[in-house]
Amino acid sequence: MRKPAEAPGPVLVVDDDPNHLKVLTGLLRLEGLECLAAGGVDAALPIVEREPLALVITDLVMPGRSGLDLLAHCRERRPALPVILVSGQGDVESAVAAMKRGAYDFITKPVDEDELLAVVRKALAEARKDGELVSAYFEPARGGFPDVVGSSPALAKILETVARVGPTDATVFISGETGVGKEMIVKALHAASPRRNRPLVKLNCAAIPETLAESELFGHERGAFTGAATAKPGRFELADHGTLFLDEIGEMPLPLQAKLLGVLQDRAFERVGGVATIRVDVRVIAATNRDLAADVKAGRFRADLFYRLNVVPIHVPPLRERREDVAPLAAAFLARFARRHGKGPLHILPEAVACLVRYDWPGNIRELENAVERMVLMADGDAIGPGLLPAEIVGGAAAAGGHGTLREKCGGILEVSERQMILEALEKTGQNRTRAAELLGIGRRTLQNKIRAYGI
């Protein structure tokens, strides 16, 4: 039995021969892929427009419009969508024409199963990379705006800025330590903008080799360099009419910084090895964990690019400076990992919450996320106490607090966090106190007492 393939969306198969259409879709479904079928280009076009497709496989010669017509439509409307052409003719001229027009690959009939699946797997792997969306620590809220987890004044101030600038096209520059949730703010900005239904594309500038950085950003034409077997759009093209997130912008090589500045000013560029000017409508958001102002003074980052990016600055404080967010984040992670690992409803005991709140979290939200997942995996019952916390967290919390009990060390932070958790449980259960108590892992009477104590 094959291992199910992973795809960022369904695969559309287009063929006027019903039998061949059935064979291809059946083969792909055995591979574990979701498939959509169309008997011609006219039937395929609406699917291309409305569905979040990962791949198109189309016959070349069909009555009416051909596979090349469908390819041209996809290249114009969705340049990141790979298209594989299939033809019984198998002539070299058709293959050359298809590749010149941007086809991902060309396969002849009768289709070899192994060949097709190899090409499909490769295309989907590249599609996942090209269409990579930022991850975020939030759950979708009503109205499409992210309900960001946390209750600290610092986070509230950030979200106020997001609400103001999100609906605009202003360039936003986000700074903060690694793991503080900068990507969360990026997705909140995108969700608050008119571009929310268009792509949100990420490029991690620190993860791309310098020799490939320009190609990743602006794309390349076939034959532009060794290994460029096909033309490929860059991240700017993929993000057209959407948002481009340039993460770790401080790691971008100086020569590429100059080219990026030109694109930000003109909204136009050429692919590597190309001569045609490509114009895009892209909103740019950049982020870094470096002190770019210091890098500018040291000559490591262009001053003109820094000022061009730093239109709306947002600084995300480390988790140790917004401890009110720890307990709500821990509760959100707890629910997520309990579902993922097939555990029943879990709750964190107050003593463990106190440890989490008091710890300084040098790895910020990422470290908290990993700690909660470990707690879920190690839990035998439905309650998580301090004994399941990593030793460095318990020790770090105690060292930070000095003398006194953990509850005393946390002051009012624990109570604020507990109140927030109760409010969220009541909202999720439609104010049903019995169900909210079950969700929190406490008795109904205990919940009623806390509701009275907190004035909810």
Order of alpha helices (4+ residues) and beta strands (2+ residues): beta-alpha-beta-alpha-beta-alpha-beta-alpha-beta-alpha-beta-beta-alpha-beta-alpha-beta-alpha-beta-beta-alpha-beta-alpha-beta-beta-beta-alpha-alpha-beta-alpha-beta-alpha-alpha-beta-alpha-alpha-alpha-alpha-alpha
